[in-house]
Amino acid sequence: MLKGITLLCVLLLLCGYIKRNYAATKVFYEFHIREPNTESNETAVLNNSNNNKTGARPELVITGKRTSSNILEGKDENSTNSIYKETAFYTADDNGYHVTYNISIEPVELDTEIMGKTLKVIVG
């Protein structure tokens, strides 16, 4: 009987300790969205860097990345196609909203020809 009561008290203390969270950060939400030409990632975190010993309020920090890409057609038959890629990294916190953009245009060659072996398989 005494062992059962002792075990129950230890389990209650353990459950009470687990409910308290002493972590420096808490993640509110995190999402990842993938579509054919875009990709988005975002995370919101409550940051308690000073553990509230000075009475300061915790800081909400939102970080994310958004990427999109499109194929730009050439102006005539002889010009090559290009791929336009835009990436934005952003952060929102107590210091404001900061965005960094990275834009690139690179040539890409779309191969529309069918290899001979593939053509033989298709025809039979």
C-alpha positions in Angstrom: 0.0 0.0 0.0 2.8 2.4 0.9 4.6 1.6 -2.3 1.5 2.3 -4.3 1.0 5.7 -2.7 4.7 6.6 -3.1 4.5 5.6 -6.8 1.3 7.7 -7.3 3.0 10.7 -5.7 6.1 10.4 -7.9 3.9 10.1 -11.0 1.9 13.2 -10.0 5.1 15.2 -9.4 6.5 14.0 -12.7 3.3 15.0 -14.6 3.4 18.4 -12.9 7.0 18.9 -13.9 6.3 17.9 -17.5 3.5 20.5 -17.8 5.9 23.3 -17.0 8.0 24.3 -20.0 11.3 25.9 -19.4 12.3 26.1 -23.1 13.8 29.3 -24.5 11.5 29.2 -27.6 8.0 28.0 -28.4 7.0 27.3 -32.0 3.4 28.6 -32.7 3.1 27.4 -36.2 5.1 26.2 -39.1 3.9 25.6 -42.7 5.4 24.4 -46.0 3.4 25.0 -49.2 4.5 23.5 -52.5 2.8 24.3 -55.8 4.0 23.8 -59.4 6.0 27.0 -59.7 6.2 28.3 -56.1 7.3 27.1 -52.7 6.7 28.8 -49.3 7.9 28.1 -45.8 7.1 30.1 -42.7 7.7 29.7 -39.0 6.4 31.7 -36.0 8.4 31.4 -32.7 7.9 33.1 -29.3 11.5 33.8 -28.1 12.2 34.1 -24.4 15.9 34.7 -24.6 16.2 36.4 -21.2 13.8 33.9 -19.4 11.7 36.9 -18.2 14.0 37.6 -15.2 13.9 41.3 -16.0 10.2 41.3 -16.6 10.6 41.9 -20.4 7.9 40.5 -22.6 8.8 37.7 -25.0 9.5 38.5 -28.6 7.4 37.0 -31.5 9.7 36.2 -34.5 8.3 35.2 -37.9 10.7 33.9 -40.5 10.0 32.6 -43.9 11.1 31.9 -47.5 9.2 32.2 -50.7 10.5 31.0 -54.0 8.9 31.2 -57.5 10.1 30.4 -60.9 8.8 30.8 -64.5 10.0 29.9 -67.9 10.5 32.9 -70.2 10.0 32.1 -73.9 12.6 33.3 -76.4 11.7 36.2 -78.7 12.2 34.2 -81.9 13.0 30.6 -82.9 16.8 31.0 -82.7 16.9 32.5 -79.2 17.0 30.2 -76.1 14.4 30.1 -73.3 15.3 31.4 -69.9 14.2 30.5 -66.4 13.3 33.4 -64.0 13.7 32.6 -60.4 12.8 34.8 -57.5 13.6 34.0 -53.8 12.5 36.2 -50.9 13.8 35.7 -47.3 11.8 37.6 -44.7 11.9 38.2 -41.0 9.4 40.1 -38.8 10.3 40.8 -35.2 10.4 43.7 -32.7 12.9 45.5 -35.0 10.5 45.5 -37.9 10.0 43.6 -41.2 13.1 42.8 -43.2 13.1 41.2 -46.7 16.0 40.1 -48.8 15.3 39.3 -52.5 17.4 37.2 -54.8 16.4 37.4 -58.5 18.2 35.4 -61.2 17.6 34.7 -64.9 19.5 31.8 -66.4 19.3 30.3 -69.9 17.7 26.9 -70.1 17.4 24.5 -73.0 14.1 22.6 -73.3 14.7 19.3 -75.1 11.7 18.6 -77.2 13.3 15.9 -79.4 12.5 12.2 -78.9 15.5 9.8 -78.9 15.5 7.1 -81.5 15.2 4.3 -79.0 12.1 5.9 -77.4 10.6 6.4 -80.9 11.1 2.7 -81.7 9.4 1.7 -78.5 6.4 4.0 -79.1 6.0 2.8 -82.7 6.4 -0.8 -81.9 
